[in-house]
Amino acid sequence: MQVTVKLFGDLREGRFEEKTSELKENSRVIDVIKKHNLPLEEVAICMVNSEQAEFGRILQNQDTVAFSPPVGGM
């Protein structure tokens, strides 16, 4: 199956902004994090199809998964 992966903030540095990723059926959000070697401690916000999601959520074909690092204060 294919999902679109979007990275925001510091997670983009040396990586990508958006790409299509091929995954096995029944893959979870955590599998996307591992596949793209994202530091787990730097992933503060995870969204699937514009809804907040947990790392254990099972993904569906054509889902969009977005990751963001912690957001700093003023």
C-alpha positions as CSV (number, residue, x, y, z in Angstrom):
1,M,0.0,0.0,0.0
2,Q,1.1,3.6,-0.4
3,V,0.9,6.5,2.0
4,T,2.0,10.1,1.7
5,V,4.5,11.1,4.4
6,K,4.9,14.8,5.3
7,L,7.6,16.2,7.6
8,F,7.5,19.6,9.4
9,G,10.0,21.7,11.2
10,D,13.4,20.3,12.1
11,L,12.3,16.8,11.0
12,R,12.8,18.0,7.4
13,E,16.4,18.8,7.8
14,G,18.5,16.4,5.7
15,R,15.3,14.4,4.8
16,F,12.3,15.4,2.7
17,E,9.2,17.6,2.9
18,E,6.8,15.1,1.3
19,K,7.1,11.7,-0.3
20,T,5.1,8.7,-1.2
21,S,6.1,5.6,0.8
22,E,5.4,2.0,0.1
23,L,4.4,-0.1,3.1
24,K,3.1,-3.6,3.9
25,E,-0.6,-4.0,4.6
26,N,-1.6,-3.4,8.3
27,S,1.5,-1.2,8.8
28,R,1.3,1.3,11.7
29,V,2.4,4.8,12.2
30,I,5.4,3.6,14.1
31,D,6.5,1.6,11.0
32,V,6.6,4.8,9.0
33,I,8.8,6.4,11.7
34,K,11.2,3.5,11.6
35,K,11.3,3.2,7.8
36,H,12.4,6.8,7.5
37,N,14.8,6.7,10.5
38,L,13.0,9.5,12.3
39,P,14.2,10.0,15.9
40,L,11.2,8.9,18.0
41,E,12.0,11.5,20.7
42,E,11.7,14.3,18.1
43,V,8.3,13.3,16.9
44,A,5.9,15.2,19.1
45,I,2.8,15.5,16.8
46,C,1.5,12.8,14.6
47,M,-1.4,13.3,12.2
48,V,-3.2,10.8,9.9
49,N,-5.5,12.4,7.4
50,S,-5.5,15.7,9.4
51,E,-6.5,14.0,12.7
52,Q,-4.2,13.4,15.6
53,A,-3.1,9.8,15.8
54,E,-1.1,7.5,18.1
55,F,2.0,5.6,16.9
56,G,0.0,2.3,17.0
57,R,-2.7,3.4,14.6
58,I,-3.0,1.0,11.6
59,L,-2.7,2.8,8.3
60,Q,-4.9,2.4,5.2
61,N,-3.9,2.7,1.5
62,Q,-3.7,6.4,0.4
63,D,-3.5,7.8,4.0
64,T,-1.5,10.9,4.6
65,V,0.8,10.8,7.6
66,A,2.4,14.0,9.0
67,F,5.0,14.4,11.7
68,S,6.1,17.5,13.6
69,P,8.7,18.1,16.2
70,P,7.9,19.9,19.5
71,V,6.9,23.5,19.0
72,G,8.9,26.1,20.9
73,G,7.4,28.8,22.9
74,M,7.7,32.6,22.6
